[in-house]
Amino acid sequence: MFSRGRFDMAKTLVLKLPGEGFEADILLLEEEAPETCRGILESLPIRGRLVHTNYSGQMVTIELRGDDMMKAPKENLVKDVRPRDVTYWYSYWDDPGLIHGVDEYVEIGFVYGRFARPSFVRGVKAVNLFGIVSSNFGSLFSLSRRIRIEGAKEVIIDSK
């Protein structure tokens, strides 16, 4: 587990769903995933649609393609995720072009329940763990469950 001092010095981003009046903080794990965090920070603001995953269980993701996509190397890889984890996955790490019929894309994932395991059609995938949702998690849990039924929601990740 991290010491309290570690969190006091960390950079924080904000996850916003404007149509829902929702905001939550994302604590960056810069020591564990420096390249991923750097890429995310350089890409701000990140805008997209938050969708429920098809294969990963209790997880929602933002898919980025084309000019909106930032590429990061594999680092701080995990397959077992926990509620509050914020992850990054690049399609070329596994089977390029297999998913959604696109050659290349990125997913930023938010784990909202303990029944999550990052996966795609070929099975479990390793993802970069680069952040932790550090506020308003209960509302994110409720909202993510609604996304599964209601569909995608507009989302923005920005500096705090």
N, CA and C of each residue as an Amber inpcrd file, in Angstrom:
protein
   480
   0.8500000  -1.1840000   0.0000000   0.0000000   0.0000000   0.0000000
   0.8900000   1.2400000   0.0000000   0.3700000   2.3480000  -0.4910000
   1.1200000   3.5870000  -0.5970000   1.0710000   4.3620000   0.7110000
   2.1550000   5.0860000   0.9990000   2.1570000   5.9220000   2.1980000
   1.3330000   7.1830000   1.9340000   0.8350000   7.7910000   2.9830000
   0.0360000   9.0040000   2.8370000   0.8480000  10.1030000   2.1580000
   2.1260000  10.2180000   2.4610000   2.9820000  11.2290000   1.8540000
   3.0650000  11.0740000   0.3440000   3.0350000   9.8540000  -0.1420000
   3.0750000   9.5830000  -1.5790000   1.8890000  10.2460000  -2.2770000
   0.6970000  10.1460000  -1.7060000  -0.4990000  10.7290000  -2.3040000
  -0.4920000  12.2470000  -2.2330000   0.0730000  12.8070000  -1.1820000
   0.0910000  14.2640000  -1.0220000   0.8480000  14.9500000  -2.1550000
   1.8200000  14.2890000  -2.7570000   2.6580000  14.8940000  -3.7830000
   2.1820000  14.5680000  -5.2000000   1.2360000  13.6600000  -5.3270000
   0.8220000  13.1860000  -6.6490000  -0.0470000  14.2010000  -7.3770000
   0.0170000  14.1440000  -8.7040000  -0.8470000  14.9730000  -9.5420000
  -2.2450000  14.3570000  -9.5780000  -3.2410000  15.2290000  -9.6480000
  -4.6250000  14.7870000  -9.6980000  -5.3040000  15.3680000 -10.9330000
  -6.0750000  14.5300000 -11.6130000  -6.8940000  14.9530000 -12.7400000
  -8.3540000  14.8860000 -12.3140000  -9.2310000  15.3960000 -13.1670000
 -10.6570000  15.3180000 -12.8710000 -11.3660000  14.6080000 -14.0220000
 -12.2330000  13.6750000 -13.6580000 -13.0950000  12.9610000 -14.5890000
 -14.4560000  13.6330000 -14.5180000 -14.9590000  14.1010000 -15.6640000
 -16.2360000  14.8300000 -15.6850000 -17.2000000  14.1680000 -16.6600000
 -18.4290000  14.0470000 -16.2510000 -19.5150000  13.6680000 -17.1450000
 -20.5060000  14.8240000 -17.1120000 -20.3420000  15.8020000 -18.0180000
 -21.1250000  17.0400000 -17.9660000 -22.6350000  16.8270000 -17.9770000
 -23.1080000  15.8910000 -18.7570000 -24.5490000  15.6470000 -18.8330000
 -25.1350000  15.0530000 -17.5760000 -24.2780000  14.5620000 -16.6970000
 -24.7150000  13.9450000 -15.4460000 -24.4030000  14.8140000 -14.2360000
 -23.6890000  15.9260000 -14.4490000 -23.2730000  16.7540000 -13.3200000
 -22.3040000  16.0230000 -12.3950000 -21.5150000  15.1140000 -12.9650000
 -20.6250000  14.2470000 -12.1830000 -19.1730000  14.6670000 -12.3290000
 -18.4360000  14.6270000 -11.2210000 -16.9820000  14.8130000 -11.2200000
 -16.3620000  13.8800000 -10.1990000 -15.1690000  13.3720000 -10.5250000
 -14.3760000  12.5650000  -9.5940000 -12.9070000  12.8460000  -9.8510000
 -12.1040000  12.7250000  -8.8270000 -10.6660000  12.9340000  -8.9540000
  -9.9720000  11.6340000  -9.3460000  -8.9070000  11.7700000 -10.1460000
  -8.0510000  10.6470000 -10.5210000  -6.6460000  10.9740000 -10.0410000
  -6.1440000  10.1890000  -9.1300000  -4.7880000  10.3330000  -8.6110000
  -3.8400000   9.5800000  -9.5400000  -2.8600000  10.2760000 -10.1250000
  -1.9230000   9.6350000 -11.0510000  -0.8230000   8.8890000 -10.3000000
  -0.4650000   7.7300000 -10.8010000   0.6080000   6.9150000 -10.2350000
   1.8610000   7.1150000 -11.0860000   2.4480000   8.3060000 -10.9950000
   3.5480000   8.6890000 -11.8760000   4.8130000   7.8700000 -11.6600000
   5.0670000   7.4210000 -10.4470000   6.2640000   6.6130000 -10.2010000
   6.1210000   5.2260000 -10.8170000   4.9210000   4.6810000 -10.7720000
   4.6810000   3.3310000 -11.2750000   4.4900000   3.3010000 -12.7990000
   3.9010000   4.3410000 -13.3760000   3.6040000   4.3700000 -14.8160000
   3.9400000   5.7490000 -15.3900000   5.2320000   6.1170000 -15.3900000
   5.6130000   7.4720000 -15.7930000   5.2860000   7.8220000 -17.2460000
   5.5050000   6.9020000 -18.1780000   5.2520000   7.1940000 -19.5930000
   3.7570000   7.3330000 -19.8750000   2.9600000   6.4690000 -19.2690000
   1.5070000   6.5490000 -19.4540000   0.9910000   7.8560000 -18.8770000
   1.4150000   8.2000000 -17.6650000   0.9740000   9.4550000 -17.0410000
   1.4040000  10.6590000 -17.8780000   2.6220000  10.6390000 -18.3780000
   3.1160000  11.7460000 -19.2110000   2.2540000  11.8830000 -20.4700000
   1.9550000  10.7770000 -21.1180000   1.1160000  10.8080000 -22.3180000
  -0.2870000  11.3270000 -22.0420000  -0.8450000  10.9040000 -20.9320000
  -2.1870000  11.3800000 -20.5500000  -2.1380000  12.8850000 -20.3090000
  -1.1650000  13.3550000 -19.5300000  -1.0560000  14.7840000 -19.2150000
  -0.8760000  15.6250000 -20.4790000  -0.0840000  15.1220000 -21.4310000
   0.1480000  15.8650000 -22.6700000  -1.0750000  15.8680000 -23.5870000
  -2.0110000  14.9550000 -23.3700000  -3.1980000  14.8350000 -24.2140000
  -4.4100000  15.5920000 -23.6760000  -4.2820000  16.1810000 -22.5050000
  -5.4300000  16.8650000 -21.8840000  -5.8840000  18.0670000 -22.6820000
  -7.1590000  18.3760000 -22.7040000  -8.2350000  17.5450000 -22.1660000
  -8.5310000  16.3760000 -23.0970000  -8.9050000  15.2600000 -22.4920000
  -9.3150000  14.0810000 -23.2460000 -10.8360000  14.0640000 -23.2570000
 -11.4060000  14.0010000 -24.4500000 -12.8610000  14.0000000 -24.6060000
 -13.2800000  12.7430000 -25.3560000 -14.3990000  12.1980000 -24.9440000
 -14.8880000  11.0060000 -25.6260000 -16.2180000  10.5690000 -25.0610000
 -16.4670000   9.2780000 -25.2600000 -17.6920000   8.6700000 -24.7430000
 -17.2900000   7.5600000 -23.7830000 -17.9190000   7.5430000 -22.6240000
 -17.6760000   6.4980000 -21.6390000 -18.6760000   5.3800000 -21.9190000
 -18.1650000   4.1860000 -22.2390000 -19.0110000   3.0460000 -22.5830000
 -18.7430000   1.8880000 -21.6250000 -19.7260000   1.0140000 -21.4920000
 -19.5230000  -0.1750000 -20.6710000 -18.7740000  -1.2090000 -21.5030000
 -17.8700000  -1.9410000 -20.8730000 -17.1070000  -2.9620000 -21.5950000
 -17.9950000  -4.1430000 -21.9630000 -17.6150000  -4.8290000 -23.0100000
 -18.3360000  -6.0310000 -23.4300000 -17.8180000  -7.2870000 -22.7440000
 -16.5180000  -7.3490000 -22.4930000 -15.8940000  -8.5810000 -22.0190000
 -15.2950000  -8.4970000 -20.6230000 -15.1200000  -7.2950000 -20.0910000
 -14.3210000  -7.1120000 -18.8720000 -15.1140000  -7.0380000 -17.5770000
 -16.4020000  -7.1820000 -17.6140000 -17.1830000  -7.1240000 -16.3810000
 -17.4120000  -5.6960000 -15.9320000 -17.2500000  -5.4450000 -14.6500000
 -17.5970000  -4.1520000 -14.0610000 -16.5230000  -3.1000000 -14.3420000
 -16.5450000  -2.6300000 -15.5730000 -15.5500000  -1.6760000 -16.0500000
 -16.1590000  -0.8440000 -17.1720000 -15.8590000   0.4570000 -17.1660000
 -16.2580000   1.3410000 -18.2540000 -14.9880000   1.9030000 -18.8830000
 -15.0600000   2.2350000 -20.1850000 -13.8630000   2.7030000 -20.8830000
 -14.1700000   3.8790000 -21.7970000 -13.1150000   4.6350000 -22.0750000
 -13.1250000   5.6550000 -23.1120000 -12.2540000   5.1030000 -24.2280000
 -12.7910000   5.0160000 -25.4350000 -12.0010000   4.5630000 -26.5810000
 -11.4970000   5.7830000 -27.3400000 -10.2000000   5.8130000 -27.6060000
  -9.5750000   6.9100000 -28.3410000  -8.9780000   6.3640000 -29.6230000
  -9.2130000   7.0900000 -30.7320000  -8.7170000   6.6600000 -32.0360000
  -8.1440000   7.8560000 -32.7810000  -7.3740000   7.5880000 -33.8050000
  -6.8570000   8.6450000 -34.6700000  -6.0260000   9.6620000 -33.9150000
  -6.2760000  10.9370000 -34.1860000  -5.5090000  12.0210000 -33.5690000
  -5.7050000  12.1180000 -32.0610000  -6.7930000  11.5460000 -31.5350000
  -7.0610000  11.6030000 -30.0940000  -6.2860000  10.5460000 -29.3140000
  -5.6550000   9.6260000 -30.0170000  -5.0030000   8.4920000 -29.3770000
  -3.5750000   8.8300000 -28.9640000  -3.2210000   8.5140000 -27.7300000
  -1.8330000   8.6410000 -27.2940000  -1.2940000   7.2350000 -27.0510000
  -0.0570000   6.9960000 -27.4820000   0.5310000   5.6690000 -27.3630000
   1.5160000   5.6450000 -26.2030000   1.3780000   4.6570000 -25.3620000
   2.2880000   4.4770000 -24.2290000   2.8380000   3.0510000 -24.2800000
   4.0320000   2.8500000 -23.7480000   4.5890000   1.4980000 -23.6910000
   3.9320000   0.6980000 -22.5620000   4.1650000  -0.5870000 -22.5550000
   3.6970000  -1.4170000 -21.4430000   4.4920000  -1.0400000 -20.2010000
   3.7900000  -0.7590000 -19.1150000   4.4420000  -0.4840000 -17.8230000
   3.4160000  -0.6680000 -16.7200000   3.8710000  -1.0930000 -15.5680000
   2.9960000  -1.3230000 -14.4210000   1.8000000  -2.1840000 -14.8390000
   2.0860000  -3.2550000 -15.5860000   1.0350000  -4.1180000 -16.1170000
   0.3430000  -4.9210000 -15.0300000  -0.9810000  -5.0020000 -15.1440000
  -1.7880000  -5.8140000 -14.2350000  -2.8570000  -6.5450000 -15.0490000
  -3.2490000  -7.6870000 -14.5580000  -4.4130000  -8.3970000 -15.0980000
  -5.5210000  -8.4300000 -14.0520000  -5.1190000  -8.4340000 -12.8010000
  -6.0780000  -8.3960000 -11.7060000  -6.2560000  -6.9460000 -11.2890000
  -7.4590000  -6.4360000 -11.4780000  -7.7470000  -5.0390000 -11.1550000
  -8.6950000  -4.9690000  -9.9710000  -8.7530000  -3.7820000  -9.3820000
  -9.6010000  -3.5500000  -8.2140000 -10.4820000  -2.3340000  -8.4730000
 -11.6110000  -2.2730000  -7.7760000 -12.4340000  -1.0680000  -7.8860000
 -11.5890000   0.1720000  -7.6030000 -11.8110000   1.2050000  -8.3850000
 -11.1160000   2.4980000  -8.3470000  -9.9170000   2.5600000  -9.2890000
  -9.4300000   1.4230000  -9.8000000  -8.2660000   1.4390000 -10.6900000
  -8.6030000   2.1560000 -11.9990000  -7.6080000   2.8920000 -12.5140000
  -7.7140000   3.5530000 -13.8170000  -6.6060000   2.9600000 -14.6770000
  -6.9920000   2.4360000 -15.8530000  -6.0670000   1.6580000 -16.6710000
  -5.9390000   2.2140000 -18.0840000  -4.8870000   1.7620000 -18.7680000
  -4.6020000   2.1340000 -20.1560000  -4.2780000   0.8570000 -20.9130000
  -4.8160000   0.7370000 -22.1440000  -4.5050000  -0.3990000 -23.0000000
  -4.4130000   0.0730000 -24.4410000  -3.4010000  -0.4160000 -25.1540000
  -3.1560000  -0.0640000 -26.5500000  -3.3700000  -1.3210000 -27.4020000
  -4.2140000  -1.2300000 -28.4170000  -4.6150000  -2.4080000 -29.1930000
  -3.4460000  -3.1290000 -29.8580000  -2.3910000  -2.4450000 -30.2250000
  -1.2660000  -3.0970000 -30.8920000  -0.4330000  -3.9600000 -29.9470000
  -0.7180000  -3.9040000 -28.6480000  -0.0340000  -4.7980000 -27.7280000
  -0.4670000  -6.2380000 -27.9490000  -1.6670000  -6.4480000 -28.4290000
  -2.2180000  -7.7930000 -28.5550000  -2.4700000  -8.1370000 -30.0210000
  -3.6950000  -8.1250000 -30.4720000  -4.0230000  -8.4890000 -31.8460000
  -4.4910000  -7.2640000 -32.6220000  -3.5870000  -6.5930000 -33.3400000
  -3.9860000  -5.4050000 -34.1000000  -5.1180000  -5.7100000 -35.0780000
  -6.1030000  -4.8240000 -35.0860000  -7.1840000  -4.9390000 -36.0420000
  -8.2650000  -5.9330000 -35.6770000  -8.0690000  -6.6880000 -34.6060000
  -9.0360000  -7.7220000 -34.2510000 -10.3240000  -7.1330000 -33.6880000
 -10.1880000  -6.1150000 -32.8710000 -11.3510000  -5.6030000 -32.1610000
 -11.9660000  -4.4400000 -32.9210000 -13.2660000  -4.4390000 -33.0410000
 -14.0330000  -3.3600000 -33.6700000 -13.6190000  -3.1060000 -35.1190000
 -12.8530000  -3.9800000 -35.7310000 -12.4560000  -3.8070000 -37.1090000
 -11.5500000  -2.6140000 -37.3530000 -10.9070000  -2.1370000 -36.3190000
  -9.9970000  -0.9970000 -36.4630000  -8.5790000  -1.4740000 -36.2210000
  -7.6530000  -0.8590000 -36.9180000  -6.2650000  -1.2760000 -36.7690000
  -5.6650000  -0.8810000 -35.4380000  -6.0520000   0.2770000 -34.9250000
  -5.3250000   0.8300000 -33.7900000  -6.2470000   1.7130000 -32.9490000
  -6.2340000   1.5020000 -31.6640000  -6.9760000   2.3660000 -30.7480000
  -6.4690000   2.1670000 -29.3260000  -6.9320000   3.0400000 -28.4360000
  -6.5360000   3.0370000 -27.0290000  -7.7900000   3.0040000 -26.1690000
  -7.7090000   2.3320000 -25.0420000  -8.7850000   2.3650000 -24.0480000
  -8.2430000   2.8940000 -22.7280000  -8.9590000   3.8260000 -22.1370000
  -8.7220000   4.2380000 -20.7620000  -9.8820000   3.6580000 -19.9680000
  -9.5620000   2.8150000 -18.9970000 -10.5940000   2.0800000 -18.2760000
 -10.7380000   2.5060000 -16.8310000 -11.9640000   2.3900000 -16.3330000
 -12.3080000   2.7070000 -14.9450000 -13.0080000   1.4920000 -14.3510000
 -12.3690000   0.8690000 -13.3700000 -12.9220000  -0.3160000 -12.7260000
 -13.8750000   0.1510000 -11.6270000 -15.1460000  -0.2740000 -11.7280000
 -16.1270000   0.1890000 -10.7430000 -16.6320000  -0.9080000  -9.8180000
 -16.2500000  -2.1490000 -10.0610000 -16.6900000  -3.2320000  -9.1790000
 -15.6570000  -4.3310000  -9.1030000 -15.8290000  -5.2180000  -8.1340000
 -14.8240000  -6.2630000  -7.9380000 -14.9410000  -7.4030000  -8.9340000
 -16.0040000  -7.3910000  -9.7500000 -16.1580000  -8.4190000 -10.7760000
 -15.6970000  -7.8730000 -12.1250000 -14.4490000  -7.4620000 -12.1740000
 -13.8410000  -6.9270000 -13.3990000 -12.5420000  -7.6790000 -13.6600000
 -12.3080000  -7.9210000 -14.9190000 -11.0530000  -8.5480000 -15.3570000
 -10.8300000  -8.0750000 -16.7950000  -9.8310000  -7.1960000 -17.0300000
  -9.6220000  -6.6730000 -18.3820000  -9.5140000  -7.8180000 -19.4000000
 -10.4140000  -7.8170000 -20.3750000 -10.4870000  -8.9060000 -21.3500000
 -10.9260000  -8.3780000 -22.7010000 -10.6680000  -9.1810000 -23.7290000
 -11.1980000  -8.9230000 -25.0560000 -11.5220000 -10.2770000 -25.6660000
 -11.8800000 -10.3370000 -26.9280000 -12.3760000 -11.5840000 -27.5090000
 -11.4060000 -12.7600000 -27.3740000 -10.1260000 -12.4980000 -27.2670000
  -9.1430000 -13.5800000 -27.1420000  -8.8180000 -13.9290000 -25.6960000
  -9.4790000 -13.2740000 -24.7390000  -9.2450000 -13.6010000 -23.3370000
  -8.7290000 -12.4130000 -22.5480000  -8.1340000 -12.7190000 -21.4140000
  -7.6520000 -11.6920000 -20.4870000  -6.5080000 -10.9050000 -21.1150000
  -6.4800000  -9.6080000 -20.8580000  -5.3950000  -8.7580000 -21.3660000
  -4.7540000  -8.0170000 -20.2060000  -3.4670000  -7.7600000 -20.3200000
  -2.7580000  -6.9630000 -19.3250000  -2.9150000  -5.4890000 -19.6790000
  -3.1070000  -4.6560000 -18.6730000  -3.3060000  -3.2170000 -18.8570000
  -2.3410000  -2.4520000 -17.9580000  -2.0030000  -1.2230000 -18.3680000
  -1.1910000  -0.3540000 -17.5140000  -2.0820000   0.2230000 -16.4210000
  -1.7120000   0.0300000 -15.1780000  -2.3920000   0.6900000 -14.0650000
  -1.6890000   2.0230000 -13.8590000  -2.3960000   3.1390000 -14.1200000
  -1.7520000   4.4450000 -14.0290000  -2.4560000   5.4330000 -13.1200000
  -3.5950000   5.0630000 -12.5590000  -4.3060000   5.9960000 -11.6950000
  -5.2940000   5.2880000 -10.7850000  -5.7850000   6.0700000  -9.8260000
  -6.7720000   5.5940000  -8.8580000  -7.8620000   6.6590000  -8.7520000
  -9.1180000   6.2630000  -8.8180000 -10.2160000   7.2070000  -8.5690000
 -10.1930000   7.4950000  -7.0730000  -9.9630000   8.7520000  -6.7130000
  -9.7350000   9.0900000  -5.3040000 -10.8700000   9.8920000  -4.6660000
 -11.9420000  10.1600000  -5.4120000 -13.1040000  10.8330000  -4.8070000
 -14.3640000  10.4340000  -5.5550000 -15.4920000  10.5340000  -4.8890000
 -16.8170000  10.3410000  -5.4880000 -16.9780000   8.9680000  -6.1370000
 -16.3390000   7.9590000  -5.5490000 -16.3810000   6.6340000  -6.1580000
 -17.7770000   6.0130000  -6.1040000 -18.5120000   6.2350000  -5.0400000
 -19.8620000   5.6710000  -4.9290000 -20.7510000   6.1200000  -6.0840000
 -20.6360000   7.3850000  -6.4440000 -21.4220000   7.8970000  -7.5730000
 -20.9370000   7.3120000  -8.8940000 -19.6120000   7.1090000  -9.0210000
 -19.0860000   6.4920000 -10.2420000 -19.6130000   5.0650000 -10.3690000
 -19.6920000   4.3430000  -9.2660000 -20.2310000   2.9850000  -9.2720000
 -21.6680000   3.0030000  -9.8010000 -22.5080000   3.8680000  -9.2560000
 -23.9140000   3.9480000  -9.6750000 -24.0460000   4.3640000 -11.1360000
 -23.2730000   5.3570000 -11.5230000 -23.3160000   5.8600000 -12.8960000
 -22.8620000   4.7930000 -13.8910000 -21.8160000   4.0520000 -13.5540000
 -21.2970000   3.0060000 -14.4410000 -22.3240000   1.8960000 -14.6380000
 -23.0350000   1.5450000 -13.6000000 -24.0970000   0.5400000 -13.7370000
 -25.2010000   1.0430000 -14.6550000 -25.5110000   2.3370000 -14.5860000
 -26.5210000   2.9250000 -15.4790000 -26.0490000   2.9320000 -16.9280000
 -24.7600000   3.1900000 -17.1510000 -24.2220000   3.2170000 -18.5150000
 -24.4460000   1.8670000 -19.1920000 -24.3670000   0.8110000 -18.4280000
 -24.5810000  -0.5300000 -18.9920000 -25.9740000  -0.6530000 -19.6060000
 -26.9540000   0.0090000 -19.0080000 -28.3470000  -0.0650000 -19.4900000
 -28.6720000   1.0840000 -20.4400000 -28.2640000   2.3020000 -20.0740000
 -28.6540000   3.5010000 -20.8300000 -27.7600000   3.7760000 -22.0310000
 -26.5380000   3.3040000 -22.0040000 -25.6120000   3.5550000 -23.0920000
 -24.5760000   4.6020000 -22.7440000 -23.7490000   4.9310000 -23.7260000
 -22.5770000   5.7900000 -23.5620000 -22.9480000   7.1800000 -23.0590000
 -22.0050000   7.7990000 -22.3390000 -22.1510000   9.1540000 -21.8160000
 -20.9330000   9.9700000 -22.2240000 -21.1480000  11.2550000 -22.4920000
 -20.0510000  12.1700000 -22.7860000 -19.1370000  12.2650000 -21.5770000
 -17.8140000  12.2550000 -21.8240000 -16.8450000  12.2840000 -20.7280000
 -15.6650000  13.1810000 -21.0900000 -15.0910000  13.8050000 -20.0640000
 -13.8950000  14.6450000 -20.2160000 -12.9430000  14.3080000 -19.0700000
 -11.6780000  14.1350000 -19.4070000 -10.6220000  14.0540000 -18.3880000
  -9.7850000  15.3050000 -18.5820000  -9.5580000  16.0320000 -17.4920000
  -8.8260000  17.2920000 -17.5960000  -7.9940000  17.5050000 -16.3400000
  -7.1600000  18.5490000 -16.3730000  -6.3750000  18.8890000 -15.1890000
  -7.3120000  19.4430000 -14.1300000  -6.9040000  19.3280000 -12.9060000
  -7.7330000  19.7580000 -11.7690000  -7.5880000  21.2410000 -11.5610000
